[in-house]
Amino acid sequence: MENKEFKIVKILDEYNVVINAGLSHGLKQGDQFQILDKEGSDVIDPDTQEVIGKLDLIKATVSVTELQEKMCICSSQQFIKMNSLLSGIGSISGSPNFSEQEKLNVDLAQVTGGKRKSNKKIRLGDAARLLKSKQ
């Protein structure tokens, strides 16, 4: 896959964004992107005082859930929550755990709707780095 910087091109809601990468870029369902903060922190060599790189700040990690030729819909991560009231006795009583989808910290003013760890809000034009590609 080419080394291209992809971007958030549409915010569907607090759980889903559209990225300008798709089948033509070799993506597959389940591939992951990190949404990056444009500001990072410089890493400075202590001997030369030269800036040797930049540490990216990560706003969120999303997974490809739907693909088209030149774009994909990506969703926030799912996580399992334990029933907090019965967490100590949940395994005894058979109280179910449940899955909840993490909300993305999006700029709600830019949510346009549609098909459905930096503290900065996810905004149009944010960089999206392909984290891993399923083989």
N, CA, C and O atoms as CSV, one atom per row, in Angstrom:
chain,resi,resn,atom,element,x,y,z
A,1,MET,N,N,0.843,-1.179,0.000
A,1,MET,CA,C,0.000,0.000,0.000
A,1,MET,C,C,0.885,1.237,0.000
A,1,MET,O,O,1.889,1.301,0.710
A,2,GLU,N,N,0.498,2.216,-0.806
A,2,GLU,CA,C,1.272,3.444,-0.903
A,2,GLU,C,C,1.305,4.171,0.441
A,2,GLU,O,O,0.385,4.046,1.249
A,3,ASN,N,N,2.372,4.927,0.666
A,3,ASN,CA,C,2.514,5.679,1.907
A,3,ASN,C,C,1.882,7.052,1.703
A,3,ASN,O,O,2.569,7.998,1.318
A,4,LYS,N,N,0.603,7.167,1.952
A,4,LYS,CA,C,-0.155,8.390,1.718
A,4,LYS,C,C,-0.776,8.826,3.032
A,4,LYS,O,O,-1.169,7.997,3.853
A,5,GLU,N,N,-0.860,10.117,3.222
A,5,GLU,CA,C,-1.567,10.618,4.402
A,5,GLU,C,C,-3.043,10.724,4.047
A,5,GLU,O,O,-3.427,11.451,3.131
A,6,PHE,N,N,-3.844,10.002,4.773
A,6,PHE,CA,C,-5.281,10.025,4.568
A,6,PHE,C,C,-5.889,11.039,5.525
A,6,PHE,O,O,-5.248,11.454,6.490
A,7,LYS,N,N,-7.128,11.438,5.255
A,7,LYS,CA,C,-7.777,12.453,6.084
A,7,LYS,C,C,-9.220,12.090,6.379
A,7,LYS,O,O,-9.863,11.335,5.650
A,8,ILE,N,N,-9.707,12.660,7.487
A,8,ILE,CA,C,-11.133,12.601,7.803
A,8,ILE,C,C,-11.820,13.545,6.814
A,8,ILE,O,O,-11.484,14.727,6.747
A,9,VAL,N,N,-12.783,13.022,6.046
A,9,VAL,CA,C,-13.470,13.864,5.061
A,9,VAL,C,C,-14.939,14.102,5.414
A,9,VAL,O,O,-15.580,14.979,4.836
A,10,LYS,N,N,-15.471,13.331,6.353
A,10,LYS,CA,C,-16.855,13.529,6.791
A,10,LYS,C,C,-17.004,12.903,8.171
A,10,LYS,O,O,-16.465,11.830,8.442
A,11,ILE,N,N,-17.745,13.588,9.036
A,11,ILE,CA,C,-18.067,13.056,10.352
A,11,ILE,C,C,-19.543,12.713,10.335
A,11,ILE,O,O,-20.390,13.600,10.227
A,12,LEU,N,N,-19.856,11.431,10.441
A,12,LEU,CA,C,-21.243,10.987,10.361
A,12,LEU,C,C,-21.976,11.191,11.679
A,12,LEU,O,O,-23.112,11.666,11.697
A,13,ASP,N,N,-21.328,10.834,12.775
A,13,ASP,CA,C,-21.904,10.969,14.107
A,13,ASP,C,C,-20.783,10.762,15.118
A,13,ASP,O,O,-19.609,10.786,14.750
A,14,GLU,N,N,-21.126,10.562,16.370
A,14,GLU,CA,C,-20.097,10.422,17.412
A,14,GLU,C,C,-19.401,9.062,17.397
A,14,GLU,O,O,-18.522,8.810,18.222
A,15,TYR,N,N,-19.779,8.198,16.484
A,15,TYR,CA,C,-19.197,6.863,16.420
A,15,TYR,C,C,-18.538,6.553,15.085
A,15,TYR,O,O,-17.734,5.625,15.001
A,16,ASN,N,N,-18.863,7.315,14.030
A,16,ASN,CA,C,-18.446,6.977,12.670
A,16,ASN,C,C,-17.908,8.181,11.914
A,16,ASN,O,O,-18.470,9.275,11.972
A,17,VAL,N,N,-16.798,7.958,11.197
A,17,VAL,CA,C,-16.204,8.982,10.342
A,17,VAL,C,C,-15.920,8.364,8.973
A,17,VAL,O,O,-15.855,7.144,8.830
A,18,VAL,N,N,-15.754,9.229,7.971
A,18,VAL,CA,C,-15.383,8.780,6.634
A,18,VAL,C,C,-13.953,9.240,6.380
A,18,VAL,O,O,-13.611,10.393,6.640
A,19,ILE,N,N,-13.113,8.328,5.867
A,19,ILE,CA,C,-11.712,8.607,5.538
A,19,ILE,C,C,-11.546,8.435,4.038
A,19,ILE,O,O,-12.157,7.546,3.444
A,20,ASN,N,N,-10.718,9.283,3.413
A,20,ASN,CA,C,-10.521,9.258,1.963
A,20,ASN,C,C,-9.544,8.164,1.525
A,20,ASN,O,O,-8.542,8.438,0.864
A,21,ALA,N,N,-9.850,6.942,1.898
A,21,ALA,CA,C,-9.081,5.763,1.491
A,21,ALA,C,C,-10.062,4.621,1.339
A,21,ALA,O,O,-11.011,4.505,2.114
A,22,GLY,N,N,-9.839,3.778,0.343
A,22,GLY,CA,C,-10.791,2.690,0.127
A,22,GLY,C,C,-10.162,1.498,-0.552
A,22,GLY,O,O,-8.968,1.233,-0.407
A,23,LEU,N,N,-10.988,0.783,-1.298
A,23,LEU,CA,C,-10.537,-0.425,-1.985
A,23,LEU,C,C,-9.359,-0.137,-2.916
A,23,LEU,O,O,-8.443,-0.953,-3.031
A,24,SER,N,N,-9.381,1.020,-3.580
A,24,SER,CA,C,-8.299,1.355,-4.505
A,24,SER,C,C,-6.964,1.569,-3.793
A,24,SER,O,O,-5.916,1.596,-4.438
A,25,HIS,N,N,-6.996,1.721,-2.483
A,25,HIS,CA,C,-5.777,1.878,-1.684
A,25,HIS,C,C,-5.381,0.564,-1.012
A,25,HIS,O,O,-4.429,0.527,-0.232
A,26,GLY,N,N,-6.106,-0.507,-1.310
A,26,GLY,CA,C,-5.771,-1.812,-0.752
A,26,GLY,C,C,-6.356,-2.079,0.623
A,26,GLY,O,O,-5.945,-3.028,1.290
A,27,LEU,N,N,-7.310,-1.262,1.063
A,27,LEU,CA,C,-7.893,-1.460,2.387
A,27,LEU,C,C,-8.815,-2.668,2.403
A,27,LEU,O,O,-9.374,-3.077,1.385
A,28,LYS,N,N,-8.949,-3.219,3.599
A,28,LYS,CA,C,-9.861,-4.328,3.840
A,28,LYS,C,C,-10.675,-4.016,5.095
A,28,LYS,O,O,-10.239,-3.255,5.959
A,29,GLN,N,N,-11.853,-4.610,5.181
A,29,GLN,CA,C,-12.669,-4.426,6.372
A,29,GLN,C,C,-11.872,-4.901,7.583
A,29,GLN,O,O,-11.229,-5.950,7.538
A,30,GLY,N,N,-11.916,-4.126,8.664
A,30,GLY,CA,C,-11.176,-4.458,9.880
A,30,GLY,C,C,-9.843,-3.746,9.996
A,30,GLY,O,O,-9.257,-3.720,11.078
A,31,ASP,N,N,-9.334,-3.152,8.882
A,31,ASP,CA,C,-8.104,-2.369,8.983
A,31,ASP,C,C,-8.343,-1.235,9.980
A,31,ASP,O,O,-9.480,-0.807,10.182
A,32,GLN,N,N,-7.278,-0.758,10.595
A,32,GLN,CA,C,-7.411,0.284,11.611
A,32,GLN,C,C,-6.622,1.521,11.243
A,32,GLN,O,O,-5.564,1.444,10.619
A,33,PHE,N,N,-7.161,2.673,11.643
A,33,PHE,CA,C,-6.497,3.962,11.476
A,33,PHE,C,C,-6.360,4.615,12.844
A,33,PHE,O,O,-7.211,4.440,13.716
A,34,GLN,N,N,-5.277,5.372,13.021
A,34,GLN,CA,C,-5.145,6.262,14.165
A,34,GLN,C,C,-5.444,7.662,13.654
A,34,GLN,O,O,-4.883,8.086,12.644
A,35,ILE,N,N,-6.319,8.381,14.338
A,35,ILE,CA,C,-6.605,9.771,13.992
A,35,ILE,C,C,-5.635,10.618,14.798
A,35,ILE,O,O,-5.589,10.538,16.026
A,36,LEU,N,N,-4.862,11.430,14.088
A,36,LEU,CA,C,-3.727,12.111,14.707
A,36,LEU,C,C,-4.005,13.580,14.989
A,36,LEU,O,O,-4.719,14.252,14.245
A,37,ASP,N,N,-3.426,14.058,16.079
A,37,ASP,CA,C,-3.407,15.473,16.417
A,37,ASP,C,C,-2.284,16.097,15.597
A,37,ASP,O,O,-1.187,15.542,15.525
A,38,LYS,N,N,-2.547,17.242,14.981
A,38,LYS,CA,C,-1.523,17.878,14.151
A,38,LYS,C,C,-0.336,18.368,14.980
A,38,LYS,O,O,0.775,18.510,14.470
A,39,GLU,N,N,-0.586,18.620,16.245
A,39,GLU,CA,C,0.505,19.028,17.132
A,39,GLU,C,C,1.070,17.773,17.773
A,39,GLU,O,O,0.321,16.905,18.219
A,40,GLY,N,N,2.360,17.680,17.817
A,40,GLY,CA,C,3.017,16.575,18.501
A,40,GLY,C,C,4.136,17.163,19.324
A,40,GLY,O,O,4.287,18.383,19.394
A,41,SER,N,N,4.910,16.318,19.940
A,41,SER,CA,C,6.030,16.864,20.700
A,41,SER,C,C,7.334,16.447,20.030
A,41,SER,O,O,7.523,15.295,19.641
A,42,ASP,N,N,8.225,17.426,19.910
A,42,ASP,CA,C,9.529,17.165,19.307
A,42,ASP,C,C,10.351,16.272,20.224
A,42,ASP,O,O,10.282,16.382,21.448
A,43,VAL,N,N,11.133,15.384,19.612
A,43,VAL,CA,C,12.103,14.575,20.340
A,43,VAL,C,C,13.472,15.158,20.006
A,43,VAL,O,O,13.864,15.227,18.841
A,44,ILE,N,N,14.195,15.575,21.046
A,44,ILE,CA,C,15.468,16.277,20.864
A,44,ILE,C,C,16.605,15.400,21.355
A,44,ILE,O,O,16.576,14.874,22.467
A,45,ASP,N,N,17.603,15.255,20.503
A,45,ASP,CA,C,18.805,14.500,20.872
A,45,ASP,C,C,19.533,15.283,21.965
A,45,ASP,O,O,19.870,16.450,21.761
A,46,PRO,N,N,19.783,14.656,23.131
A,46,PRO,CA,C,20.398,15.396,24.239
A,46,PRO,C,C,21.846,15.819,23.966
A,46,PRO,O,O,22.337,16.762,24.586
A,47,ASP,N,N,22.525,15.140,23.055
A,47,ASP,CA,C,23.915,15.503,22.766
A,47,ASP,C,C,24.021,16.609,21.735
A,47,ASP,O,O,24.828,17.527,21.889
A,48,THR,N,N,23.216,16.533,20.686
A,48,THR,CA,C,23.342,17.492,19.587
A,48,THR,C,C,22.294,18.590,19.628
A,48,THR,O,O,22.402,19.580,18.904
A,49,GLN,N,N,21.275,18.423,20.470
A,49,GLN,CA,C,20.144,19.343,20.550
A,49,GLN,C,C,19.354,19.402,19.237
A,49,GLN,O,O,18.540,20.302,19.030
A,50,GLU,N,N,19.608,18.426,18.356
A,50,GLU,CA,C,18.902,18.355,17.079
A,50,GLU,C,C,17.533,17.703,17.289
A,50,GLU,O,O,17.406,16.741,18.047
A,51,VAL,N,N,16.518,18.233,16.615
A,51,VAL,CA,C,15.207,17.594,16.629
A,51,VAL,C,C,15.315,16.364,15.733
A,51,VAL,O,O,15.557,16.481,14.531
A,52,ILE,N,N,15.136,15.191,16.323
A,52,ILE,CA,C,15.325,13.948,15.562
A,52,ILE,C,C,13.999,13.296,15.165
A,52,ILE,O,O,13.978,12.280,14.470
A,53,GLY,N,N,12.930,13.876,15.605
A,53,GLY,CA,C,11.628,13.332,15.234
A,53,GLY,C,C,10.529,13.995,16.024
A,53,GLY,O,O,10.758,14.919,16.805
A,54,LYS,N,N,9.318,13.495,15.801
A,54,LYS,CA,C,8.144,14.045,16.469
A,54,LYS,C,C,7.288,12.875,16.941
A,54,LYS,O,O,7.085,11.905,16.211
A,55,LEU,N,N,6.789,12.981,18.171
A,55,LEU,CA,C,5.866,11.975,18.688
A,55,LEU,C,C,4.447,12.419,18.364
A,55,LEU,O,O,4.019,13.505,18.756
A,56,ASP,N,N,3.727,11.569,17.648
A,56,ASP,CA,C,2.353,11.884,17.301
A,56,ASP,C,C,1.445,11.724,18.514
A,56,ASP,O,O,1.622,10.814,19.324
A,57,LEU,N,N,0.475,12.619,18.625
A,57,LEU,CA,C,-0.566,12.481,19.632
A,57,LEU,C,C,-1.755,11.845,18.931
A,57,LEU,O,O,-2.131,12.267,17.837
A,58,ILE,N,N,-2.345,10.841,19.546
A,58,ILE,CA,C,-3.417,10.077,18.926
A,58,ILE,C,C,-4.750,10.488,19.537
A,58,ILE,O,O,-4.936,10.419,20.752
A,59,LYS,N,N,-5.673,10.914,18.684
A,59,LYS,CA,C,-7.004,11.296,19.130
A,59,LYS,C,C,-7.889,10.079,19.329
A,59,LYS,O,O,-8.662,10.020,20.286
A,60,ALA,N,N,-7.783,9.115,18.437
A,60,ALA,CA,C,-8.633,7.921,18.520
A,60,ALA,C,C,-8.097,6.870,17.565
A,60,ALA,O,O,-7.321,7.173,16.659
A,61,THR,N,N,-8.519,5.637,17.778
A,61,THR,CA,C,-8.261,4.545,16.847
A,61,THR,C,C,-9.610,4.054,16.365
A,61,THR,O,O,-10.509,3.790,17.162
A,62,VAL,N,N,-9.745,3.933,15.045
A,62,VAL,CA,C,-11.000,3.503,14.443
A,62,VAL,C,C,-10.747,2.328,13.512
A,62,VAL,O,O,-9.632,2.133,13.029
A,63,SER,N,N,-11.794,1.548,13.265
A,63,SER,CA,C,-11.694,0.379,12.389
A,63,SER,C,C,-12.585,0.556,11.175
A,63,SER,O,O,-13.675,1.120,11.262
A,64,VAL,N,N,-12.102,0.066,10.039
A,64,VAL,CA,C,-12.868,0.113,8.794
A,64,VAL,C,C,-14.047,-0.847,8.915
A,64,VAL,O,O,-13.867,-2.039,9.163
A,65,THR,N,N,-15.255,-0.313,8.738
A,65,THR,CA,C,-16.455,-1.152,8.802
A,65,THR,C,C,-17.141,-1.269,7.451
A,65,THR,O,O,-17.836,-2.253,7.194
A,66,GLU,N,N,-16.957,-0.279,6.584
A,66,GLU,CA,C,-17.550,-0.324,5.243
A,66,GLU,C,C,-16.559,0.257,4.256
A,66,GLU,O,O,-15.838,1.204,4.569
A,67,LEU,N,N,-16.528,-0.315,3.063
A,67,LEU,CA,C,-15.568,0.105,2.044
A,67,LEU,C,C,-16.253,0.469,0.741
A,67,LEU,O,O,-17.219,-0.170,0.324
A,68,GLN,N,N,-15.732,1.510,0.108
A,68,GLN,CA,C,-16.066,1.844,-1.266
A,68,GLN,C,C,-14.741,2.025,-1.990
A,68,GLN,O,O,-13.676,1.894,-1.387
A,69,GLU,N,N,-14.805,2.323,-3.272
A,69,GLU,CA,C,-13.589,2.399,-4.078
A,69,GLU,C,C,-12.568,3.398,-3.526
A,69,GLU,O,O,-11.384,3.076,-3.429
A,70,LYS,N,N,-13.013,4.610,-3.163
A,70,LYS,CA,C,-12.077,5.657,-2.751
A,70,LYS,C,C,-12.319,6.181,-1.346
A,70,LYS,O,O,-11.742,7.197,-0.958
A,71,MET,N,N,-13.167,5.503,-0.574
A,71,MET,CA,C,-13.436,5.961,0.794
A,71,MET,C,C,-13.863,4.782,1.656
A,71,MET,O,O,-14.223,3.714,1.163
A,72,CYS,N,N,-13.810,5.017,2.951
A,72,CYS,CA,C,-14.285,3.993,3.885
A,72,CYS,C,C,-14.959,4.667,5.072
A,72,CYS,O,O,-14.647,5.802,5.433
A,73,ILE,N,N,-15.890,3.934,5.664
A,73,ILE,CA,C,-16.498,4.362,6.915
A,73,ILE,C,C,-15.761,3.632,8.025
A,73,ILE,O,O,-15.577,2.416,7.973
A,74,CYS,N,N,-15.346,4.384,9.020
A,74,CYS,CA,C,-14.614,3.819,10.148
A,74,CYS,C,C,-15.394,4.097,11.425
A,74,CYS,O,O,-15.989,5.163,11.589
A,75,SER,N,N,-15.380,3.122,12.322
A,75,SER,CA,C,-16.131,3.214,13.572
A,75,SER,C,C,-15.195,3.141,14.764
A,75,SER,O,O,-14.111,2.560,14.700
A,76,SER,N,N,-15.646,3.748,15.856
A,76,SER,CA,C,-14.876,3.698,17.099
A,76,SER,C,C,-14.830,2.265,17.618
A,76,SER,O,O,-15.568,1.393,17.160
A,77,GLN,N,N,-13.962,2.052,18.565
A,77,GLN,CA,C,-13.744,0.722,19.123
A,77,GLN,C,C,-14.895,0.299,20.031
A,77,GLN,O,O,-15.545,1.132,20.661
A,78,GLN,N,N,-15.130,-0.986,20.084
A,78,GLN,CA,C,-16.098,-1.577,21.013
A,78,GLN,C,C,-15.319,-2.006,22.268
A,78,GLN,O,O,-14.162,-2.416,22.179
A,79,PHE,N,N,-15.952,-1.908,23.401
A,79,PHE,CA,C,-15.321,-2.443,24.604
A,79,PHE,C,C,-16.382,-3.093,25.469
A,79,PHE,O,O,-17.566,-2.770,25.372
A,80,ILE,N,N,-15.951,-4.004,26.307
A,80,ILE,CA,C,-16.884,-4.744,27.158
A,80,ILE,C,C,-16.908,-4.101,28.530
A,80,ILE,O,O,-15.864,-3.852,29.132
A,81,LYS,N,N,-18.101,-3.837,29.012
A,81,LYS,CA,C,-18.288,-3.250,30.336
A,81,LYS,C,C,-18.889,-4.311,31.243
A,81,LYS,O,O,-19.784,-5.059,30.850
A,82,MET,N,N,-18.387,-4.356,32.440
A,82,MET,CA,C,-18.953,-5.273,33.419
A,82,MET,C,C,-20.122,-4.572,34.091
A,82,MET,O,O,-20.110,-3.352,34.255
A,83,ASN,N,N,-21.103,-5.318,34.467
A,83,ASN,CA,C,-22.225,-4.766,35.215
A,83,ASN,C,C,-21.665,-4.288,36.548
A,83,ASN,O,O,-21.348,-5.105,37.414
A,84,SER,N,N,-21.540,-2.963,36.725
A,84,SER,CA,C,-20.839,-2.407,37.886
A,84,SER,C,C,-21.550,-2.703,39.204
A,84,SER,O,O,-20.892,-2.859,40.233
A,85,LEU,N,N,-22.861,-2.782,39.192
A,85,LEU,CA,C,-23.575,-3.050,40.438
A,85,LEU,C,C,-23.321,-4.465,40.940
A,85,LEU,O,O,-23.295,-4.726,42.143
A,86,LEU,N,N,-23.137,-5.358,39.996
A,86,LEU,CA,C,-22.981,-6.759,40.376
A,86,LEU,C,C,-21.616,-7.313,39.999
A,86,LEU,O,O,-21.456,-8.528,39.887
A,87,SER,N,N,-20.629,-6.444,39.801
A,87,SER,CA,C,-19.336,-6.919,39.316
A,87,SER,C,C,-18.704,-7.935,40.265
A,87,SER,O,O,-18.027,-8.863,39.823
A,88,GLY,N,N,-18.926,-7.759,41.562
A,88,GLY,CA,C,-18.352,-8.706,42.505
A,88,GLY,C,C,-19.055,-10.043,42.508
A,88,GLY,O,O,-18.447,-11.072,42.800
A,89,ILE,N,N,-20.344,-10.030,42.182
A,89,ILE,CA,C,-21.088,-11.285,42.212
A,89,ILE,C,C,-21.597,-11.689,40.831
A,89,ILE,O,O,-22.347,-12.656,40.695
A,90,GLY,N,N,-21.178,-10.930,39.794
A,90,GLY,CA,C,-21.657,-11.187,38.440
A,90,GLY,C,C,-21.392,-12.600,37.979
A,90,GLY,O,O,-22.248,-13.228,37.356
A,91,SER,N,N,-20.199,-13.106,38.284
A,91,SER,CA,C,-19.884,-14.450,37.810
A,91,SER,C,C,-20.697,-15.497,38.568
A,91,SER,O,O,-20.966,-16.579,38.046
A,92,ILE,N,N,-21.083,-15.174,39.790
A,92,ILE,CA,C,-21.883,-16.118,40.572
A,92,ILE,C,C,-23.339,-16.079,40.119
A,92,ILE,O,O,-23.970,-17.121,39.941
A,93,SER,N,N,-23.866,-14.868,39.933
A,93,SER,CA,C,-25.279,-14.737,39.610
A,93,SER,C,C,-25.566,-14.888,38.125
A,93,SER,O,O,-26.728,-14.972,37.727
A,94,GLY,N,N,-24.518,-14.922,37.294
A,94,GLY,CA,C,-24.720,-15.027,35.861
A,94,GLY,C,C,-25.119,-13.706,35.236
A,94,GLY,O,O,-25.607,-13.682,34.106
A,95,SER,N,N,-24.922,-12.603,35.950
A,95,SER,CA,C,-25.255,-11.279,35.427
A,95,SER,C,C,-24.402,-11.006,34.194
A,95,SER,O,O,-23.177,-11.115,34.254
A,96,PRO,N,N,-25.032,-10.653,33.083
A,96,PRO,CA,C,-24.268,-10.501,31.837
A,96,PRO,C,C,-23.436,-9.235,31.798
A,96,PRO,O,O,-23.816,-8.200,32.346
A,97,ASN,N,N,-22.291,-9.340,31.138
A,97,ASN,CA,C,-21.524,-8.159,30.795
A,97,ASN,C,C,-22.117,-7.662,29.485
A,97,ASN,O,O,-22.842,-8.402,28.820
A,98,PHE,N,N,-21.824,-6.424,29.103
A,98,PHE,CA,C,-22.362,-5.933,27.843
A,98,PHE,C,C,-21.286,-5.160,27.093
A,98,PHE,O,O,-20.323,-4.662,27.674
A,99,SER,N,N,-21.485,-5.078,25.787
A,99,SER,CA,C,-20.550,-4.388,24.912
A,99,SER,C,C,-21.090,-2.992,24.658
A,99,SER,O,O,-22.289,-2.806,24.453
A,100,GLU,N,N,-20.205,-2.027,24.674
A,100,GLU,CA,C,-20.590,-0.645,24.433
A,100,GLU,C,C,-19.596,-0.051,23.447
A,100,GLU,O,O,-18.404,-0.352,23.505
A,101,GLN,N,N,-20.080,0.785,22.549
A,101,GLN,CA,C,-19.198,1.430,21.593
A,101,GLN,C,C,-18.716,2.750,22.157
A,101,GLN,O,O,-19.498,3.545,22.677
A,102,GLU,N,N,-17.410,2.971,22.044
A,102,GLU,CA,C,-16.801,4.195,22.538
A,102,GLU,C,C,-17.183,5.363,21.637
A,102,GLU,O,O,-17.096,5.260,20.414
A,103,LYS,N,N,-17.609,6.482,22.243
A,103,LYS,CA,C,-17.895,7.690,21.473
A,103,LYS,C,C,-16.580,8.327,21.063
A,103,LYS,O,O,-15.630,8.368,21.846
A,104,LEU,N,N,-16.525,8.825,19.833
A,104,LEU,CA,C,-15.377,9.598,19.375
A,104,LEU,C,C,-15.569,11.035,19.846
A,104,LEU,O,O,-16.697,11.525,19.888
A,105,ASN,N,N,-14.500,11.703,20.194
A,105,ASN,CA,C,-14.558,13.081,20.676
A,105,ASN,C,C,-14.596,14.022,19.474
A,105,ASN,O,O,-13.620,14.718,19.194
A,106,VAL,N,N,-15.730,14.041,18.764
A,106,VAL,CA,C,-15.852,14.821,17.540
A,106,VAL,C,C,-16.345,16.224,17.826
A,106,VAL,O,O,-16.956,16.485,18.862
A,107,ASP,N,N,-16.070,17.130,16.887
A,107,ASP,CA,C,-16.621,18.474,16.951
A,107,ASP,C,C,-18.071,18.367,16.495
A,107,ASP,O,O,-18.333,18.230,15.300
A,108,LEU,N,N,-19.014,18.428,17.430
A,108,LEU,CA,C,-20.425,18.208,17.120
A,108,LEU,C,C,-20.960,19.207,16.091
A,108,LEU,O,O,-21.925,18.908,15.388
A,109,ALA,N,N,-20.352,20.379,15.995
A,109,ALA,CA,C,-20.787,21.361,15.008
A,109,ALA,C,C,-20.488,20.896,13.586
A,109,ALA,O,O,-21.073,21.407,12.631
A,110,GLN,N,N,-19.576,19.926,13.441
A,110,GLN,CA,C,-19.218,19.441,12.115
A,110,GLN,C,C,-19.872,18.103,11.776
A,110,GLN,O,O,-19.608,17.544,10.712
A,111,VAL,N,N,-20.710,17.589,12.653
A,111,VAL,CA,C,-21.419,16.339,12.363
A,111,VAL,C,C,-22.478,16.636,11.318
A,111,VAL,O,O,-23.325,17.509,11.509
A,112,THR,N,N,-22.426,15.911,10.223
A,112,THR,CA,C,-23.372,16.131,9.139
A,112,THR,C,C,-24.350,14.980,8.994
A,112,THR,O,O,-25.221,15.004,8.124
A,113,GLY,N,N,-24.209,13.990,9.828
A,113,GLY,CA,C,-25.109,12.847,9.758
A,113,GLY,C,C,-24.807,12.008,8.542
A,113,GLY,O,O,-23.742,12.127,7.936
A,114,GLY,N,N,-25.712,11.194,8.203
A,114,GLY,CA,C,-25.495,10.342,7.063
A,114,GLY,C,C,-25.919,8.936,7.397
A,114,GLY,O,O,-26.893,8.707,8.115
A,115,LYS,N,N,-25.170,8.006,6.862
A,115,LYS,CA,C,-25.513,6.611,7.031
A,115,LYS,C,C,-25.575,6.201,8.485
A,115,LYS,O,O,-26.276,5.231,8.772
A,116,ARG,N,N,-25.159,6.602,9.079
A,116,ARG,CA,C,-25.290,6.330,10.495
A,116,ARG,C,C,-24.232,7.161,11.445
A,116,ARG,O,O,-24.250,7.011,12.667
A,117,LYS,N,N,-5.126,10.178,21.955
A,117,LYS,CA,C,-5.697,10.421,23.156
A,117,LYS,C,C,-5.205,11.776,23.615
A,117,LYS,O,O,-4.783,12.077,24.732
A,118,SER,N,N,-5.307,12.358,22.795
A,118,SER,CA,C,-5.382,13.807,22.808
A,118,SER,C,C,-6.819,14.172,23.151
A,118,SER,O,O,-7.742,13.451,22.772
A,119,ASN,N,N,-7.026,15.259,23.849
A,119,ASN,CA,C,-8.372,15.684,24.199
A,119,ASN,C,C,-8.981,16.589,23.144
A,119,ASN,O,O,-10.116,17.042,23.296
A,120,LYS,N,N,-8.248,16.856,22.084
A,120,LYS,CA,C,-8.776,17.723,21.036
A,120,LYS,C,C,-9.845,16.975,20.256
A,120,LYS,O,O,-9.787,15.755,20.100
A,121,LYS,N,N,-10.805,17.720,19.778
A,121,LYS,CA,C,-11.910,17.136,19.029
A,121,LYS,C,C,-11.449,16.702,17.637
A,121,LYS,O,O,-10.562,17.320,17.048
A,122,ILE,N,N,-12.047,15.658,17.129
A,122,ILE,CA,C,-11.778,15.206,15.768
A,122,ILE,C,C,-12.463,16.176,14.825
A,122,ILE,O,O,-13.645,16.483,14.980
A,123,ARG,N,N,-11.697,16.661,13.830
A,123,ARG,CA,C,-12.204,17.681,12.914
A,123,ARG,C,C,-11.934,17.263,11.480
A,123,ARG,O,O,-11.057,16.443,11.207
A,124,LEU,N,N,-12.703,17.840,10.573
A,124,LEU,CA,C,-12.472,17.601,9.155
A,124,LEU,C,C,-11.032,17.942,8.816
A,124,LEU,O,O,-10.501,18.946,9.291
A,125,GLY,N,N,-10.405,17.121,8.003
A,125,GLY,CA,C,-9.024,17.369,7.600
A,125,GLY,C,C,-7.990,16.759,8.521
A,125,GLY,O,O,-6.801,16.802,8.205
A,126,ASP,N,N,-8.399,16.184,9.668
A,126,ASP,CA,C,-7.438,15.518,10.542
A,126,ASP,C,C,-6.767,14.370,9.794
A,126,ASP,O,O,-7.406,13.676,9.002
A,127,ALA,N,N,-5.504,14.181,10.045
A,127,ALA,CA,C,-4.763,13.091,9.419
A,127,ALA,C,C,-5.211,11.755,9.989
A,127,ALA,O,O,-5.544,11.650,11.169
A,128,ALA,N,N,-5.215,10.738,9.141
A,128,ALA,CA,C,-5.572,9.386,9.562
A,128,ALA,C,C,-4.491,8.442,9.044
A,128,ALA,O,O,-4.321,8.276,7.836
A,129,ARG,N,N,-3.766,7.830,9.971
A,129,ARG,CA,C,-2.668,6.935,9.609
A,129,ARG,C,C,-3.154,5.500,9.679
A,129,ARG,O,O,-3.746,5.085,10.676
A,130,LEU,N,N,-2.902,4.733,8.609
A,130,LEU,CA,C,-3.263,3.323,8.599
A,130,LEU,C,C,-2.408,2.623,9.633
A,130,LEU,O,O,-1.180,2.649,9.555
A,131,LEU,N,N,-3.053,2.001,10.599
A,131,LEU,CA,C,-2.356,1.351,11.701
A,131,LEU,C,C,-1.927,-0.046,11.336
A,131,LEU,O,O,-0.779,-0.434,11.555
A,132,LYS,N,N,-2.859,-0.807,10.774
A,132,LYS,CA,C,-2.493,-2.150,10.347
A,132,LYS,C,C,-3.428,-2.547,9.219
A,132,LYS,O,O,-4.586,-2.135,9.151
A,133,SER,N,N,-2.880,-3.358,8.348
A,133,SER,CA,C,-3.661,-3.849,7.233
A,133,SER,C,C,-3.774,-5.351,7.386
A,133,SER,O,O,-2.769,-6.041,7.559
A,134,LYS,N,N,-4.977,-5.852,7.324
A,134,LYS,CA,C,-5.184,-7.299,7.434
A,134,LYS,C,C,-4.610,-7.957,6.187
A,134,LYS,O,O,-4.771,-7.447,5.078
A,135,GLN,N,N,-3.959,-9.058,6.366
A,135,GLN,CA,C,-3.387,-9.786,5.214
A,135,GLN,C,C,-4.319,-10.819,4.691
A,135,GLN,O,O,-3.992,-11.515,3.730
